[in-house]
Amino acid sequence: MSRYTYRRLTKLPTTAEDLRRHTVLNLPGMLAGLSFEHMVMHPGAVVPITMEEGAGMLIFTLAGRGVMLLDGDRIEVAANDLVHIPAGVSYGLQTLGGTDWTYVVLQAPLE
């Protein structure tokens, strides 16, 4: 029996509608509670201010540019930027510029 889990993600989001149904990988046997999300936000897309009470997040930008509102601070991010958002910190996201913002999110529950 393998000690690892491998899944090929064959369909990644390409439309605004798909953004609402983004890819989430959280399989039994993986690190307890860890989730992985691949996101593509199209130009003009916005994620309203929200807060995760029970989980911290890492957001890694693969391509494009975005603006993150973190506890009232405005931070611009681009490819290869990594942002840690601890549980209980308010955040919002918006694309910046005329291209898609592609990023991955790792989310882990508090212990």
N, C-alpha and C positions, 0 to 999 in steps of 0.2 A: 504494500500500500504506500502510495506517495506521501511524502511529508510536506508537500507544497500543493498549492492550487493554481492552475493555469486556465485562463479563459481568454479566448480571442473575442474582442469586441468588434463585431462585424458592422454594426450600424451606429455611427456617431451622429449627433444632432447637426442638421444643416439648415433648418428653417426656424422662424420665430416660434411656431407651434411646437416644434421638437424641443426648443429650449425649455418649455414648460414640462416636457417629459424627458428630461436629460438622462443620460446613462448613469446608473448607480450600481456599483459593484460592492455587495456586502454579502458574502457567501458563508454558509455554515462552515466551521473549521478554520476560518481566517482569524486573525487577531480579534479577540472578543470586542465586539462593538465598533470596530474600525470600518469606516466606509470610504470609498473612493468615488469621486464624481468627475467626469470629463464634461466641461461646459464650453459652449460656443455662444457668445452674446453678439448679436448683430448690431450694426451701427444704430445708435439711438436707444438701445435696450437699457432698462433700468431695473434693478432689484431694490425695492423700497427698504427703508431702515428697519432692521429687525435685530433680534438678539437670541443667541443660543445659551440657555441657562445651564444645560447639563453636559455640554461638549465644547472642547476647544477645536480650532480649525487651523489648517495650514493651506494657504492658497498660493499656487505656483503658476505664474504666467508663462505660457508657451509661445504665444504670438499675439500681436496686436497691442493695444493700449487700453487702459481703463483708469477710472477714478474710484478710489475707495474712501468712504466716509467712515472713520473709526473714532468713536467717542467724540465726535464733533470735529476731528481733524480731517483735512482733505489731503489724500496721498495719491499721486499719480504713479501707476505701475506700467511696466513694459516687459518684454521677453526676459526671462531668467530672474525676475524679481520674485522673492518669496516673502509672504506676509503671514505672521502668526497672529491669530485672533483668539485670545483666551475666552473661556466661558464667561458670560456676563457682560461682555463688551458689545455695545451696539455697533452695527455696521450696515452700510448700503453700498451698492455697486452700480456703475454706469460705464458704458463704453465711451471711449475718447477717440475722436478722429473718425474717418470714414471707412474703417475696416473692422472685421470681426475681432473680438477679444476672445482668445482661446486660453483656457486655464484648467488646472486640475485642483480639486479640493480633497484633502484628507481630513476626516473628522473622527475624533476619538472621544468617547464619553469620559467624564470625570471618574476617578476611582473612588 
